[in-house]
Amino acid sequence: MTKNMPHPGHEKHLCHLQYNGYMNQNFEDFKKLVINPQFICRKCGRAANQASSLCQPEKL
């Protein structure tokens, strides 16, 4: 786990990626994570097509 991460895998979650500027720097790659969302995060409300991209995923 990366230092100061709230849980394992957080460095790949949308909230962390957006906070660190990934969306602005890699917009096309970021869109691939959110197109046709199947899950919503119960913590931040973001939606993604894979549960592994969210902290607290719930199937839509």
PQR file of N, CA, C, O and H, with PARSE charges and radii, in Angstrom:
ATOM      1  N   MET A   1       0.851  -1.183   0.000 -0.4000 1.5000
ATOM      2  CA  MET A   1       0.000   0.000   0.000 -0.0000 2.0000
ATOM      3  C   MET A   1       0.891   1.238   0.000  0.5500 1.7000
ATOM      4  O   MET A   1       1.880   1.301   0.730 -0.5500 1.4000
ATOM      5  N   THR A   2       0.534   2.216  -0.820 -0.4000 1.5000
ATOM      6  CA  THR A   2       1.271   3.464  -0.898 -0.0000 2.0000
ATOM      7  C   THR A   2       1.092   4.248   0.391  0.5500 1.7000
ATOM      8  O   THR A   2       0.030   4.212   1.013 -0.5500 1.4000
ATOM      9  H   THR A   2      -0.270   2.165  -1.412  0.4000 1.0000
ATOM     10  N   LYS A   3       2.143   4.957   0.783 -0.4000 1.5000
ATOM     11  CA  LYS A   3       2.112   5.740   2.019 -0.0000 2.0000
ATOM     12  C   LYS A   3       0.922   6.699   2.037  0.5500 1.7000
ATOM     13  O   LYS A   3       0.616   7.347   1.036 -0.5500 1.4000
ATOM     14  H   LYS A   3       3.005   4.986   0.278  0.4000 1.0000
ATOM     15  N   ASN A   4       0.263   6.777   3.183 -0.4000 1.5000
ATOM     16  CA  ASN A   4      -0.856   7.676   3.436 -0.0000 2.0000
ATOM     17  C   ASN A   4      -2.124   7.368   2.638  0.5500 1.7000
ATOM     18  O   ASN A   4      -3.003   8.223   2.532 -0.5500 1.4000
ATOM     19  H   ASN A   4       0.512   6.251   3.996  0.4000 1.0000
ATOM     20  N   MET A   5      -2.230   6.184   2.088 -0.4000 1.5000
ATOM     21  CA  MET A   5      -3.457   5.799   1.396 -0.0000 2.0000
ATOM     22  C   MET A   5      -4.436   5.246   2.427  0.5500 1.7000
ATOM     23  O   MET A   5      -4.024   4.531   3.341 -0.5500 1.4000
ATOM     24  H   MET A   5      -1.515   5.490   2.174  0.4000 1.0000
ATOM     25  N   PRO A   6      -5.716   5.560   2.298 -0.5600 1.5000
ATOM     26  CA  PRO A   6      -6.696   5.104   3.288  0.2800 2.0000
ATOM     27  C   PRO A   6      -6.964   3.602   3.251  0.5500 1.7000
ATOM     28  O   PRO A   6      -7.427   3.030   4.238 -0.5500 1.4000
ATOM     29  N   HIS A   7      -6.674   2.953   2.106 -0.4000 1.5000
ATOM     30  CA  HIS A   7      -6.877   1.510   1.988 -0.0000 2.0000
ATOM     31  C   HIS A   7      -6.118   0.997   0.762  0.5500 1.7000
ATOM     32  O   HIS A   7      -5.776   1.779  -0.125 -0.5500 1.4000
ATOM     33  H   HIS A   7      -6.298   3.417   1.304  0.4000 1.0000
ATOM     34  N   PRO A   8      -5.854  -0.308   0.707 -0.5600 1.5000
ATOM     35  CA  PRO A   8      -5.136  -0.874  -0.449  0.2800 2.0000
ATOM     36  C   PRO A   8      -5.883  -0.613  -1.757  0.5500 1.7000
ATOM     37  O   PRO A   8      -7.109  -0.715  -1.811 -0.5500 1.4000
ATOM     38  N   GLY A   9      -5.148  -0.281  -2.788 -0.4000 1.5000
ATOM     39  CA  GLY A   9      -5.728  -0.041  -4.102 -0.0000 2.0000
ATOM     40  C   GLY A   9      -6.246   1.364  -4.323  0.5500 1.7000
ATOM     41  O   GLY A   9      -6.696   1.683  -5.423 -0.5500 1.4000
ATOM     42  H   GLY A   9      -4.152  -0.198  -2.744  0.4000 1.0000
ATOM     43  N   HIS A  10      -6.194   2.214  -3.307 -0.4000 1.5000
ATOM     44  CA  HIS A  10      -6.757   3.564  -3.426 -0.0000 2.0000
ATOM     45  C   HIS A  10      -6.076   4.381  -4.522  0.5500 1.7000
ATOM     46  O   HIS A  10      -6.703   5.261  -5.112 -0.5500 1.4000
ATOM     47  H   HIS A  10      -5.828   1.955  -2.413  0.4000 1.0000
ATOM     48  N   GLU A  11      -4.822   4.107  -4.797 -0.4000 1.5000
ATOM     49  CA  GLU A  11      -4.109   4.867  -5.821 -0.0000 2.0000
ATOM     50  C   GLU A  11      -4.703   4.655  -7.216  0.5500 1.7000
ATOM     51  O   GLU A  11      -4.361   5.391  -8.142 -0.5500 1.4000
ATOM     52  H   GLU A  11      -4.313   3.392  -4.318  0.4000 1.0000
ATOM     53  N   LYS A  12      -5.585   3.664  -7.385 -0.4000 1.5000
ATOM     54  CA  LYS A  12      -6.238   3.403  -8.670 -0.0000 2.0000
ATOM     55  C   LYS A  12      -7.705   3.846  -8.687  0.5500 1.7000
ATOM     56  O   LYS A  12      -8.398   3.648  -9.686 -0.5500 1.4000
ATOM     57  H   LYS A  12      -5.863   3.066  -6.633  0.4000 1.0000
ATOM     58  N   HIS A  13      -8.173   4.432  -7.607 -0.4000 1.5000
ATOM     59  CA  HIS A  13      -9.574   4.848  -7.517 -0.0000 2.0000
ATOM     60  C   HIS A  13      -9.774   6.230  -8.128  0.5500 1.7000
ATOM     61  O   HIS A  13      -8.874   7.070  -8.102 -0.5500 1.4000
ATOM     62  H   HIS A  13      -7.610   4.593  -6.796  0.4000 1.0000
ATOM     63  N   LEU A  14     -10.967   6.454  -8.677 -0.4000 1.5000
ATOM     64  CA  LEU A  14     -11.253   7.713  -9.368 -0.0000 2.0000
ATOM     65  C   LEU A  14     -11.049   8.936  -8.492  0.5500 1.7000
ATOM     66  O   LEU A  14     -10.550   9.957  -8.966 -0.5500 1.4000
ATOM     67  H   LEU A  14     -11.698   5.772  -8.698  0.4000 1.0000
ATOM     68  N   CYS A  15     -11.424   8.854  -7.222 -0.4000 1.5000
ATOM     69  CA  CYS A  15     -11.273  10.020  -6.345 -0.0000 2.0000
ATOM     70  C   CYS A  15      -9.800  10.411  -6.221  0.5500 1.7000
ATOM     71  O   CYS A  15      -9.467  11.596  -6.251 -0.5500 1.4000
ATOM     72  H   CYS A  15     -11.829   8.025  -6.836  0.4000 1.0000
ATOM     73  N   HIS A  16      -8.930   9.431  -6.084 -0.4000 1.5000
ATOM     74  CA  HIS A  16      -7.499   9.707  -5.969 -0.0000 2.0000
ATOM     75  C   HIS A  16      -6.937  10.200  -7.306  0.5500 1.7000
ATOM     76  O   HIS A  16      -6.151  11.147  -7.338 -0.5500 1.4000
ATOM     77  H   HIS A  16      -9.200   8.469  -6.060  0.4000 1.0000
ATOM     78  N   LEU A  17      -7.336   9.563  -8.397 -0.4000 1.5000
ATOM     79  CA  LEU A  17      -6.839   9.970  -9.712 -0.0000 2.0000
ATOM     80  C   LEU A  17      -7.234  11.402 -10.037  0.5500 1.7000
ATOM     81  O   LEU A  17      -6.414  12.170 -10.542 -0.5500 1.4000
ATOM     82  H   LEU A  17      -7.974   8.794  -8.370  0.4000 1.0000
ATOM     83  N   GLN A  18      -8.469  11.769  -9.757 -0.4000 1.5000
ATOM     84  CA  GLN A  18      -8.912  13.133 -10.043 -0.0000 2.0000
ATOM     85  C   GLN A  18      -8.211  14.133  -9.127  0.5500 1.7000
ATOM     86  O   GLN A  18      -7.792  15.198  -9.579 -0.5500 1.4000
ATOM     87  H   GLN A  18      -9.135  11.146  -9.347  0.4000 1.0000
ATOM     88  N   TYR A  19      -8.082  13.801  -7.860 -0.4000 1.5000
ATOM     89  CA  TYR A  19      -7.427  14.685  -6.891 -0.0000 2.0000
ATOM     90  C   TYR A  19      -5.993  14.996  -7.317  0.5500 1.7000
ATOM     91  O   TYR A  19      -5.506  16.107  -7.106 -0.5500 1.4000
ATOM     92  H   TYR A  19      -8.423  12.935  -7.493  0.4000 1.0000
ATOM     93  N   ASN A  20      -5.326  14.022  -7.911 -0.4000 1.5000
ATOM     94  CA  ASN A  20      -3.931  14.191  -8.310 -0.0000 2.0000
ATOM     95  C   ASN A  20      -3.755  14.668  -9.749  0.5500 1.7000
ATOM     96  O   ASN A  20      -2.640  14.644 -10.270 -0.5500 1.4000
ATOM     97  H   ASN A  20      -5.721  13.120  -8.083  0.4000 1.0000
ATOM     98  N   GLY A  21      -4.829  15.098 -10.395 -0.4000 1.5000
ATOM     99  CA  GLY A  21      -4.730  15.689 -11.721 -0.0000 2.0000
ATOM    100  C   GLY A  21      -4.702  14.712 -12.879  0.5500 1.7000
ATOM    101  O   GLY A  21      -4.480  15.117 -14.019 -0.5500 1.4000
ATOM    102  H   GLY A  21      -5.735  15.117  -9.972  0.4000 1.0000
ATOM    103  N   TYR A  22      -4.924  13.432 -12.611 -0.4000 1.5000
ATOM    104  CA  TYR A  22      -4.882  12.435 -13.682 -0.0000 2.0000
ATOM    105  C   TYR A  22      -5.910  12.743 -14.767  0.5500 1.7000
ATOM    106  O   TYR A  22      -5.618  12.609 -15.956 -0.5500 1.4000
ATOM    107  H   TYR A  22      -5.104  13.102 -11.684  0.4000 1.0000
ATOM    108  N   MET A  23      -7.104  13.152 -14.365 -0.4000 1.5000
ATOM    109  CA  MET A  23      -8.159  13.427 -15.339 -0.0000 2.0000
ATOM    110  C   MET A  23      -7.729  14.520 -16.314  0.5500 1.7000
ATOM    111  O   MET A  23      -7.950  14.390 -17.518 -0.5500 1.4000
ATOM    112  H   MET A  23      -7.341  13.261 -13.400  0.4000 1.0000
ATOM    113  N   ASN A  24      -7.132  15.573 -15.825 -0.4000 1.5000
ATOM    114  CA  ASN A  24      -6.706  16.678 -16.689 -0.0000 2.0000
ATOM    115  C   ASN A  24      -5.531  16.296 -17.575  0.5500 1.7000
ATOM    116  O   ASN A  24      -5.426  16.769 -18.707 -0.5500 1.4000
ATOM    117  H   ASN A  24      -6.953  15.680 -14.847  0.4000 1.0000
ATOM    118  N   GLN A  25      -4.655  15.452 -17.073 -0.4000 1.5000
ATOM    119  CA  GLN A  25      -3.459  15.072 -17.821 -0.0000 2.0000
ATOM    120  C   GLN A  25      -3.698  13.906 -18.772  0.5500 1.7000
ATOM    121  O   GLN A  25      -2.999  13.780 -19.777 -0.5500 1.4000
ATOM    122  H   GLN A  25      -4.740  15.068 -16.154  0.4000 1.0000
ATOM    123  N   ASN A  26      -4.667  13.059 -18.475 -0.4000 1.5000
ATOM    124  CA  ASN A  26      -4.924  11.843 -19.255 -0.0000 2.0000
ATOM    125  C   ASN A  26      -6.424  11.681 -19.499  0.5500 1.7000
ATOM    126  O   ASN A  26      -7.001  10.643 -19.173 -0.5500 1.4000
ATOM    127  H   ASN A  26      -5.235  13.162 -17.659  0.4000 1.0000
ATOM    128  N   PHE A  27      -7.039  12.687 -20.060 -0.4000 1.5000
ATOM    129  CA  PHE A  27      -8.494  12.706 -20.176 -0.0000 2.0000
ATOM    130  C   PHE A  27      -9.047  11.509 -20.951  0.5500 1.7000
ATOM    131  O   PHE A  27     -10.061  10.940 -20.547 -0.5500 1.4000
ATOM    132  H   PHE A  27      -6.571  13.530 -20.324  0.4000 1.0000
ATOM    133  N   GLU A  28      -8.413  11.119 -22.040 -0.4000 1.5000
ATOM    134  CA  GLU A  28      -8.908   9.981 -22.832 -0.0000 2.0000
ATOM    135  C   GLU A  28      -8.856   8.688 -22.019  0.5500 1.7000
ATOM    136  O   GLU A  28      -9.786   7.884 -22.087 -0.5500 1.4000
ATOM    137  H   GLU A  28      -7.589  11.581 -22.368  0.4000 1.0000
ATOM    138  N   ASP A  29      -7.800   8.477 -21.261 -0.4000 1.5000
ATOM    139  CA  ASP A  29      -7.702   7.285 -20.408 -0.0000 2.0000
ATOM    140  C   ASP A  29      -8.722   7.342 -19.278  0.5500 1.7000
ATOM    141  O   ASP A  29      -9.312   6.323 -18.920 -0.5500 1.4000
ATOM    142  H   ASP A  29      -7.045   9.130 -21.205  0.4000 1.0000
ATOM    143  N   PHE A  30      -8.931   8.524 -18.718 -0.4000 1.5000
ATOM    144  CA  PHE A  30      -9.906   8.683 -17.639 -0.0000 2.0000
ATOM    145  C   PHE A  30     -11.311   8.352 -18.142  0.5500 1.7000
ATOM    146  O   PHE A  30     -12.088   7.709 -17.437 -0.5500 1.4000
ATOM    147  H   PHE A  30      -8.452   9.353 -19.009  0.4000 1.0000
ATOM    148  N   LYS A  31     -11.635   8.791 -19.359 -0.4000 1.5000
ATOM    149  CA  LYS A  31     -12.951   8.505 -19.935 -0.0000 2.0000
ATOM    150  C   LYS A  31     -13.190   7.003 -20.053  0.5500 1.7000
ATOM    151  O   LYS A  31     -14.322   6.549 -19.885 -0.5500 1.4000
ATOM    152  H   LYS A  31     -11.004   9.314 -19.931  0.4000 1.0000
ATOM    153  N   LYS A  32     -12.156   6.231 -20.337 -0.4000 1.5000
ATOM    154  CA  LYS A  32     -12.290   4.774 -20.446 -0.0000 2.0000
ATOM    155  C   LYS A  32     -12.723   4.153 -19.119  0.5500 1.7000
ATOM    156  O   LYS A  32     -13.357   3.097 -19.110 -0.5500 1.4000
ATOM    157  H   LYS A  32     -11.237   6.601 -20.474  0.4000 1.0000
ATOM    158  N   LEU A  33     -12.393   4.788 -18.013 -0.4000 1.5000
ATOM    159  CA  LEU A  33     -12.757   4.276 -16.691 -0.0000 2.0000
ATOM    160  C   LEU A  33     -14.214   4.564 -16.333  0.5500 1.7000
ATOM    161  O   LEU A  33     -14.800   3.873 -15.500 -0.5500 1.4000
ATOM    162  H   LEU A  33     -11.878   5.645 -18.020  0.4000 1.0000
ATOM    163  N   VAL A  34     -14.793   5.578 -16.961 -0.4000 1.5000
ATOM    164  CA  VAL A  34     -16.141   5.995 -16.564 -0.0000 2.0000
ATOM    165  C   VAL A  34     -17.218   5.770 -17.625  0.5500 1.7000
ATOM    166  O   VAL A  34     -18.406   5.912 -17.337 -0.5500 1.4000
ATOM    167  H   VAL A  34     -14.317   6.139 -17.638  0.4000 1.0000
ATOM    168  N   ILE A  35     -16.817   5.423 -18.844 -0.4000 1.5000
ATOM    169  CA  ILE A  35     -17.813   5.206 -19.894 -0.0000 2.0000
ATOM    170  C   ILE A  35     -18.657   3.973 -19.568  0.5500 1.7000
ATOM    171  O   ILE A  35     -18.128   2.965 -19.100 -0.5500 1.4000
ATOM    172  H   ILE A  35     -15.851   5.308 -19.078  0.4000 1.0000
ATOM    173  N   ASN A  36     -19.945   4.050 -19.810 -0.4000 1.5000
ATOM    174  CA  ASN A  36     -20.881   2.956 -19.508 -0.0000 2.0000
ATOM    175  C   ASN A  36     -20.758   2.491 -18.059  0.5500 1.7000
ATOM    176  O   ASN A  36     -20.451   1.324 -17.813 -0.5500 1.4000
ATOM    177  H   ASN A  36     -20.375   4.869 -20.191  0.4000 1.0000
ATOM    178  N   PRO A  37     -20.988   3.367 -17.116 -0.5600 1.5000
ATOM    179  CA  PRO A  37     -20.803   3.010 -15.702  0.2800 2.0000
ATOM    180  C   PRO A  37     -21.725   1.880 -15.252  0.5500 1.7000
ATOM    181  O   PRO A  37     -22.893   1.814 -15.636 -0.5500 1.4000
ATOM    182  N   GLN A  38     -21.176   1.009 -14.441 -0.4000 1.5000
ATOM    183  CA  GLN A  38     -21.910  -0.117 -13.867 -0.0000 2.0000
ATOM    184  C   GLN A  38     -21.950  -0.041 -12.343  0.5500 1.7000
ATOM    185  O   GLN A  38     -22.719  -0.754 -11.699 -0.5500 1.4000
ATOM    186  H   GLN A  38     -20.227   1.063 -14.130  0.4000 1.0000
ATOM    187  N   PHE A  39     -21.103   0.842 -11.765 -0.4000 1.5000
ATOM    188  CA  PHE A  39     -20.974   0.946 -10.317 -0.0000 2.0000
ATOM    189  C   PHE A  39     -20.962   2.406  -9.898  0.5500 1.7000
ATOM    190  O   PHE A  39     -20.533   3.279 -10.652 -0.5500 1.4000
ATOM    191  H   PHE A  39     -20.479   1.421 -12.289  0.4000 1.0000
ATOM    192  N   ILE A  40     -21.437   2.658  -8.690 -0.4000 1.5000
ATOM    193  CA  ILE A  40     -21.382   3.992  -8.095 -0.0000 2.0000
ATOM    194  C   ILE A  40     -20.682   3.867  -6.744  0.5500 1.7000
ATOM    195  O   ILE A  40     -20.856   2.873  -6.039 -0.5500 1.4000
ATOM    196  H   ILE A  40     -21.786   1.949  -8.077  0.4000 1.0000
ATOM    197  N   CYS A  41     -19.896   4.873  -6.390 -0.4000 1.5000
ATOM    198  CA  CYS A  41     -19.196   4.864  -5.107 -0.0000 2.0000
ATOM    199  C   CYS A  41     -20.119   5.430  -4.028  0.5500 1.7000
ATOM    200  O   CYS A  41     -20.641   6.537  -4.160 -0.5500 1.4000
ATOM    201  H   CYS A  41     -19.755   5.681  -6.963  0.4000 1.0000
ATOM    202  N   ARG A  42     -20.308   4.668  -2.979 -0.4000 1.5000
ATOM    203  CA  ARG A  42     -21.157   5.120  -1.870 -0.0000 2.0000
ATOM    204  C   ARG A  42     -20.473   6.221  -1.059  0.5500 1.7000
ATOM    205  O   ARG A  42     -21.126   6.900  -0.266 -0.5500 1.4000
ATOM    206  H   ARG A  42     -19.884   3.768  -2.872  0.4000 1.0000
ATOM    207  N   LYS A  43     -19.181   6.400  -1.248 -0.4000 1.5000
ATOM    208  CA  LYS A  43     -18.446   7.413  -0.482 -0.0000 2.0000
ATOM    209  C   LYS A  43     -18.450   8.780  -1.188  0.5500 1.7000
ATOM    210  O   LYS A  43     -18.741   9.801  -0.565 -0.5500 1.4000
ATOM    211  H   LYS A  43     -18.651   5.848  -1.892  0.4000 1.0000
ATOM    212  N   CYS A  44     -18.126   8.793  -2.488 -0.4000 1.5000
ATOM    213  CA  CYS A  44     -17.977  10.082  -3.178 -0.0000 2.0000
ATOM    214  C   CYS A  44     -19.006  10.314  -4.281  0.5500 1.7000
ATOM    215  O   CYS A  44     -19.132  11.434  -4.775 -0.5500 1.4000
ATOM    216  H   CYS A  44     -17.890   7.964  -2.994  0.4000 1.0000
ATOM    217  N   GLY A  45     -19.743   9.274  -4.675 -0.4000 1.5000
ATOM    218  CA  GLY A  45     -20.766   9.428  -5.696 -0.0000 2.0000
ATOM    219  C   GLY A  45     -20.274   9.312  -7.125  0.5500 1.7000
ATOM    220  O   GLY A  45     -21.070   9.441  -8.054 -0.5500 1.4000
ATOM    221  H   GLY A  45     -19.641   8.364  -4.273  0.4000 1.0000
ATOM    222  N   ARG A  46     -18.994   9.072  -7.328 -0.4000 1.5000
ATOM    223  CA  ARG A  46     -18.489   8.900  -8.688 -0.0000 2.0000
ATOM    224  C   ARG A  46     -18.984   7.570  -9.253  0.5500 1.7000
ATOM    225  O   ARG A  46     -19.269   6.635  -8.505 -0.5500 1.4000
ATOM    226  H   ARG A  46     -18.347   8.966  -6.572  0.4000 1.0000
ATOM    227  N   ALA A  47     -19.082   7.497 -10.577 -0.4000 1.5000
ATOM    228  CA  ALA A  47     -19.524   6.273 -11.243 -0.0000 2.0000
ATOM    229  C   ALA A  47     -18.411   5.759 -12.151  0.5500 1.7000
ATOM    230  O   ALA A  47     -17.665   6.542 -12.738 -0.5500 1.4000
ATOM    231  H   ALA A  47     -18.850   8.257 -11.185  0.4000 1.0000
ATOM    232  N   ALA A  48     -18.308   4.437 -12.260 -0.4000 1.5000
ATOM    233  CA  ALA A  48     -17.263   3.812 -13.067 -0.0000 2.0000
ATOM    234  C   ALA A  48     -17.778   2.516 -13.669  0.5500 1.7000
ATOM    235  O   ALA A  48     -18.799   1.977 -13.242 -0.5500 1.4000
ATOM    236  H   ALA A  48     -18.914   3.800 -11.783  0.4000 1.0000
ATOM    237  N   ASN A  49     -17.053   2.022 -14.671 -0.4000 1.5000
ATOM    238  CA  ASN A  49     -17.463   0.776 -15.302 -0.0000 2.0000
ATOM    239  C   ASN A  49     -16.885  -0.456 -14.607  0.5500 1.7000
ATOM    240  O   ASN A  49     -17.263  -1.580 -14.938 -0.5500 1.4000
ATOM    241  H   ASN A  49     -16.224   2.460 -15.019  0.4000 1.0000
ATOM    242  N   GLN A  50     -15.976  -0.265 -13.650 -0.4000 1.5000
ATOM    243  CA  GLN A  50     -15.405  -1.373 -12.884 -0.0000 2.0000
ATOM    244  C   GLN A  50     -15.429  -1.025 -11.400  0.5500 1.7000
ATOM    245  O   GLN A  50     -15.125   0.103 -11.014 -0.5500 1.4000
ATOM    246  H   GLN A  50     -15.668   0.647 -13.381  0.4000 1.0000
ATOM    247  N   ALA A  51     -15.784  -1.981 -10.588 -0.4000 1.5000
ATOM    248  CA  ALA A  51     -15.819  -1.768  -9.140 -0.0000 2.0000
ATOM    249  C   ALA A  51     -14.445  -1.403  -8.595  0.5500 1.7000
ATOM    250  O   ALA A  51     -14.340  -0.662  -7.617 -0.5500 1.4000
ATOM    251  H   ALA A  51     -16.030  -2.898 -10.902  0.4000 1.0000
ATOM    252  N   SER A  52     -13.398  -1.916  -9.218 -0.4000 1.5000
ATOM    253  CA  SER A  52     -12.036  -1.674  -8.732 -0.0000 2.0000
ATOM    254  C   SER A  52     -11.600  -0.219  -8.868  0.5500 1.7000
ATOM    255  O   SER A  52     -10.556   0.158  -8.337 -0.5500 1.4000
ATOM    256  H   SER A  52     -13.483  -2.518 -10.012  0.4000 1.0000
ATOM    257  N   SER A  53     -12.372   0.601  -9.564 -0.4000 1.5000
ATOM    258  CA  SER A  53     -12.046   2.023  -9.722 -0.0000 2.0000
ATOM    259  C   SER A  53     -12.658   2.891  -8.631  0.5500 1.7000
ATOM    260  O   SER A  53     -12.497   4.112  -8.647 -0.5500 1.4000
ATOM    261  H   SER A  53     -13.221   0.295  -9.996  0.4000 1.0000
ATOM    262  N   LEU A  54     -13.363   2.270  -7.675 -0.4000 1.5000
ATOM    263  CA  LEU A  54     -14.073   3.024  -6.643 -0.0000 2.0000
ATOM    264  C   LEU A  54     -13.737   2.516  -5.245  0.5500 1.7000
ATOM    265  O   LEU A  54     -13.391   1.349  -5.064 -0.5500 1.4000
ATOM    266  H   LEU A  54     -13.493   1.278  -7.661  0.4000 1.0000
ATOM    267  N   CYS A  55     -13.843   3.400  -4.262 -0.4000 1.5000
ATOM    268  CA  CYS A  55     -13.554   3.042  -2.864 -0.0000 2.0000
ATOM    269  C   CYS A  55     -14.634   2.138  -2.262  0.5500 1.7000
ATOM    270  O   CYS A  55     -14.329   1.125  -1.633 -0.5500 1.4000
ATOM    271  H   CYS A  55     -14.124   4.349  -4.408  0.4000 1.0000
ATOM    272  N   GLN A  56     -15.888   2.517  -2.465 -0.4000 1.5000
ATOM    273  CA  GLN A  56     -17.016   1.765  -1.899 -0.0000 2.0000
ATOM    274  C   GLN A  56     -18.046   1.512  -2.998  0.5500 1.7000
ATOM    275  O   GLN A  56     -19.124   2.106  -2.994 -0.5500 1.4000
ATOM    276  H   GLN A  56     -16.135   3.339  -2.976  0.4000 1.0000
ATOM    277  N   PRO A  57     -17.709   0.623  -3.945 -0.5600 1.5000
ATOM    278  CA  PRO A  57     -18.590   0.410  -5.091  0.2800 2.0000
ATOM    279  C   PRO A  57     -19.882  -0.311  -4.749  0.5500 1.7000
ATOM    280  O   PRO A  57     -19.928  -1.184  -3.882 -0.5500 1.4000
ATOM    281  N   GLU A  58     -20.925   0.085  -5.456 -0.4000 1.5000
ATOM    282  CA  GLU A  58     -22.212  -0.606  -5.383 -0.0000 2.0000
ATOM    283  C   GLU A  58     -22.746  -0.689  -6.807  0.5500 1.7000
ATOM    284  O   GLU A  58     -22.715   0.294  -7.547 -0.5500 1.4000
ATOM    285  H   GLU A  58     -20.887   0.794  -6.160  0.4000 1.0000
ATOM    286  N   LYS A  59     -23.229  -1.848  -7.180 -0.4000 1.5000
ATOM    287  CA  LYS A  59     -23.762  -2.064  -8.525 -0.0000 2.0000
ATOM    288  C   LYS A  59     -24.938  -1.121  -8.772  0.5500 1.7000
ATOM    289  O   LYS A  59     -25.810  -0.971  -7.917 -0.5500 1.4000
ATOM    290  H   LYS A  59     -23.255  -2.646  -6.579  0.4000 1.0000
ATOM    291  N   LEU A  60     -24.956  -0.491  -9.938 -0.4000 1.5000
ATOM    292  CA  LEU A  60     -26.076   0.382 -10.315 -0.0000 2.0000
ATOM    293  C   LEU A  60     -27.293  -0.452 -10.678  0.5500 1.7000
ATOM    294  O   LEU A  60     -28.338   0.098 -11.023 -0.5500 1.4000
ATOM    295  H   LEU A  60     -24.247  -0.613 -10.632  0.4000 1.0000
TER
END
